[in-house]
Amino acid sequence: MSRNYTIAPGQVPAPRPLPEGRITVAVVLGHRGSVAADALAPFEVFARSAGFTVFTVAAHRTPVALSGGLTIVPDRTFDDAPPADVVVVPAVADPEESAARQYISNRSGQGALVLSVCAGAKLAAASGVLRDRTATSFWDSIDGLADAYPDTRWVAGKRYVEDANVISTAGVTSGVVGALKVVERLAGRPEAARIGAEVAFPGWTPEGTTDIPAHGRRLSDLPYVLGVAFPYFQPRIGVRLGDGVGELDLAAVLEVYAGSSFAAHLVPVGDTPHVTSRHGLTLLAHTAAQVDREIRPGTDRRPGDFAFDPALRDLAAHTDRATARVAAKFTEYPDAHLQIDGAVWPWRPTVLAALTLVVSIAVGCTPAVLRAVTTRAKGDTPSP
């Protein structure tokens, strides 16, 4: 996990100008790190509409980490940001950070709509905005949230839950659907439908159901456990950044490989240390890094693809199908339509697990073997 949140060196450029007279959306970033897809995916949804001004905001305007090794420079600070009409709350490494909690609470108290994404519900709940409301979160977080915040009515099996001025979503990719709901609510259904058609989230329509499978822990999740427990000898993959890189395309690669599978060590690389994303985010990249291969986000998208489709196909082809399916589950992505090819099972971590078991048994048995040998040697010694 510590490898997942690293900061590349680089100078902080002047803040970009923000258009006025639009609905303003602030995407909160944690000072110790935030989940890349939770922040970047809704960012692109809002940025695709001319009716919204969307920016990132943090405690300080210094580089902060996003999962997958990406570094981002916040657009504004909590103190100098324009008043936000919408506050996006992603999962962060430290959901107890006081500055972010205060900002979310203050903006909500002044009428802003809060969109919590995935485990960002932890930060939203800690900020007090979910008190006495119905909410949802990532399926593996709901039980813990229910214990920690019993004054919120937690539900599972919903893509998002809308309660007054708070919309909370299920895992990772659900942030796209949640953002589309906010667009529909504030800019109208036709605008939401237009953006939804552009991003092509499978099966989404403005009139569609919010019901999704209520996942739980299963034996089929073993590839994820193996990836976490045995990261040794992983491939080192360069994520090639260039000006104009799509935020959703980038989020998909970072999440699929580093956030929901731990199948590789990702290193964002670029020809220059500063990269500007498609909709104006400032990203920092390594200009020199030793990698086994590179991925260019967005280059393998086919007509009708959602951004996560090429990333999951690549993961299956270069790792295995079981890991790709588990990654889809952990991002709560409907992947039934996805045709993937590759090995059946993650053999690298499986072999490492088997070797660890053999070594553990051998080490554990060594004292008993030594005692048996010593006893036999004494028994074979002639009496004086």
Summary of the structure (lengths in Angstrom):
residues: 384
radius of gyration: 23.4
end to end distance: 63.5
largest distance: 103.5
contacts: 1343
relative contact order: 0.13
helix: 38%
strand: 18%
